[in-house]
Amino acid sequence: MCCIFTSLALFGPRLAILVWWLIDPLRFATAFKGFLLPIVLALFAPFTMLMYVIVWSPVSGIYGLDWLWLGIAIALDVFSYVGGGYTNRNRLSRTKV
């Protein structure tokens, strides 16, 4: 069960980014002016990239409570990286000095 959750957490948002980009590439092109930032975000911060594309507006950009949603996505990315080490802390053998 743990392997299924881990693979969904790692590949789920990246797969969603790929599918959404294939369906609506114009939204990604207008939200991100270049090509380097979306690639880096898709690799290292997929939840943040998805939330940015969801809340971004062509008229106003990121405004008001959109920053809260973006902060939640950043927290999800951080927790997805930090959570594995925290969960495995008891599995490591402790050596006595």
KEKE-3310 file (N, C-alpha, C; in steps of 0.2 Angstrom, whole numbers, plus 5000, padded with zeros to 4 digits):
npx = (5004:5010:5019:5011:5005:5016:5020:5009:5010:5022:5021:5008:5004:5013:5009:4997:5000:5006:4995:4986:4994:4994:4981:4978:4988:4990:4986:4997:5007:5004:5004:5017:5031:5043:5052:5060:5057:5044:5048:5057:5049:5039:5047:5052:5043:5029:5015:5015:5016:5004:4994:4998:4995:4981:4976:4980:4977:4974:4971:4973:4983:4991:4982:4976:4967:4973:4986:4986:4982:4992:5002:4998:5000:5014:5017:5013:5022:5034:5031:5029:5042:5049:5042:5045:5057:5055:5045:5052:5061:5061:5065:5078:5093:5099:5115:5125:5136)
npy = (4994:5006:5008:5011:5023:5031:5031:5036:5049:5054:5052:5056:5070:5075:5067:5073:5086:5083:5078:5088:5098:5093:5094:5107:5117:5131:5138:5135:5140:5154:5156:5154:5162:5157:5142:5135:5137:5130:5117:5115:5117:5107:5095:5097:5103:5099:5100:5114:5120:5115:5121:5134:5136:5133:5144:5155:5170:5177:5191:5197:5190:5183:5185:5191:5179:5169:5168:5161:5148:5145:5145:5134:5124:5124:5120:5107:5102:5103:5094:5082:5079:5079:5071:5057:5054:5057:5048:5036:5036:5028:5016:5015:5008:5010:5015:5012:5022)
npz = (5000:5004:4993:4982:4986:4987:4973:4967:4973:4968:4954:4950:4950:4940:4929:4928:4924:4912:4904:4905:4899:4886:4882:4883:4878:4876:4887:4896:4889:4890:4903:4908:4902:4897:4893:4902:4916:4918:4915:4926:4937:4935:4937:4950:4958:4957:4962:4965:4952:4946:4954:4951:4938:4939:4947:4940:4931:4915:4915:4928:4934:4948:4962:4977:4987:4979:4982:4994:4990:4982:4992:4999:4990:4988:5001:5001:4991:4998:5009:5003:4999:5012:5020:5018:5023:5037:5040:5039:5049:5061:5056:5053:5058:5074:5080:5094:5103)
capx = (5000:5014:5022:5006:5004:5022:5020:5004:5012:5027:5019:5001:5004:5017:5005:4991:5003:5007:4989:4983:4997:4993:4974:4977:4995:4990:4986:5003:5011:5003:5005:5024:5033:5049:5051:5064:5053:5039:5052:5060:5043:5036:5052:5054:5037:5023:5009:5015:5015:4997:4991:4999:4991:4974:4974:4983:4972:4977:4969:4975:4989:4990:4979:4971:4967:4977:4992:4985:4981:4999:5006:4996:5003:5021:5018:5012:5028:5039:5029:5030:5049:5051:5038:5048:5063:5051:5042:5057:5066:5062:5067:5085:5096:5103:5121:5127:5143)
capy = (5000:5012:5009:5014:5030:5034:5032:5041:5056:5056:5053:5058:5077:5075:5065:5078:5091:5081:5077:5095:5102:5090:5096:5115:5120:5138:5140:5134:5145:5161:5157:5154:5164:5153:5135:5132:5137:5125:5111:5114:5116:5100:5090:5098:5106:5098:5103:5121:5121:5114:5126:5141:5136:5133:5150:5161:5173:5181:5198:5199:5186:5180:5191:5190:5173:5165:5167:5156:5142:5144:5143:5127:5119:5124:5116:5100:5099:5102:5089:5076:5078:5078:5066:5050:5054:5057:5041:5030:5037:5022:5010:5015:5005:5015:5012:5014:5024)
capz = (5000:5004:4987:4978:4988:4985:4966:4966:4975:4964:4947:4949:4948:4934:4924:4927:4921:4905:4901:4904:4894:4879:4881:4883:4878:4876:4894:4899:4886:4892:4911:4908:4896:4894:4893:4907:4922:4918:4916:4933:4941:4934:4940:4957:4962:4952:4965:4964:4945:4945:4957:4948:4932:4940:4949:4936:4926:4910:4916:4934:4936:4954:4966:4983:4990:4975:4985:4999:4987:4980:4998:5001:4985:4990:5007:4998:4988:5004:5013:4999:5000:5019:5023:5017:5028:5043:5041:5039:5055:5065:5052:5052:5064:5078:5082:5100:5103)
cpx = (5004:5017:5017:5005:5010:5022:5015:5006:5017:5025:5013:5001:5008:5013:4999:4994:5004:5000:4986:4987:4996:4986:4974:4984:4995:4990:4993:5008:5010:5005:5013:5027:5039:5047:5055:5061:5048:5042:5054:5054:5040:5041:5052:5048:5031:5016:5009:5013:5007:4993:4992:4995:4983:4972:4976:4978:4976:4976:4973:4981:4987:4988:4975:4973:4971:4983:4992:4985:4988:5003:5004:5000:5011:5022:5017:5018:5033:5037:5030:5038:5052:5048:5041:5053:5060:5048:5047:5062:5067:5064:5075:5088:5100:5109:5123:5135:5146)
cpy = (5006:5013:5012:5021:5034:5036:5036:5048:5058:5057:5056:5066:5078:5073:5069:5083:5089:5081:5084:5099:5099:5093:5103:5118:5128:5141:5140:5139:5152:5162:5157:5156:5160:5146:5132:5132:5131:5118:5109:5113:5109:5095:5091:5100:5106:5101:5111:5123:5120:5119:5133:5141:5136:5140:5156:5163:5177:5189:5200:5195:5182:5185:5188:5183:5168:5163:5162:5149:5140:5142:5136:5122:5119:5120:5108:5097:5098:5096:5082:5074:5076:5072:5059:5049:5054:5051:5036:5031:5032:5016:5009:5012:5010:5012:5016:5016:5023)
cpz = (5000:4997:4982:4980:4986:4977:4964:4967:4971:4957:4945:4947:4941:4928:4923:4923:4913:4901:4900:4899:4887:4877:4879:4883:4878:4883:4898:4896:4888:4899:4912:4902:4892:4894:4899:4914:4923:4919:4923:4937:4941:4937:4947:4961:4958:4955:4964:4957:4944:4948:4954:4942:4933:4942:4945:4931:4921:4911:4922:4937:4943:4959:4971:4986:4985:4978:4991:4996:4985:4986:5000:4996:4987:4996:5005:4995:4993:5008:5009:4999:5007:5022:5023:5022:5035:5045:5042:5045:5060:5062:5052:5059:5068:5081:5089:5100:5109)
residu = (MET:CYS:CYS:ILE:PHE:THR:SER:LEU:ALA:LEU:PHE:GLY:PRO:ARG:LEU:ALA:ILE:LEU:VAL:TRP:TRP:LEU:ILE:ASP:PRO:LEU:ARG:PHE:ALA:THR:ALA:PHE:LYS:GLY:PHE:LEU:LEU:PRO:ILE:VAL:LEU:ALA:LEU:PHE:ALA:PRO:PHE:THR:MET:LEU:MET:TYR:VAL:ILE:VAL:TRP:SER:PRO:VAL:SER:GLY:ILE:TYR:GLY:LEU:ASP:TRP:LEU:TRP:LEU:GLY:ILE:ALA:ILE:ALA:LEU:ASP:VAL:PHE:SER:TYR:VAL:GLY:GLY:GLY:TYR:THR:ASN:ARG:ASN:ARG:LEU:SER:ARG:THR:LYS:VAL)
# end
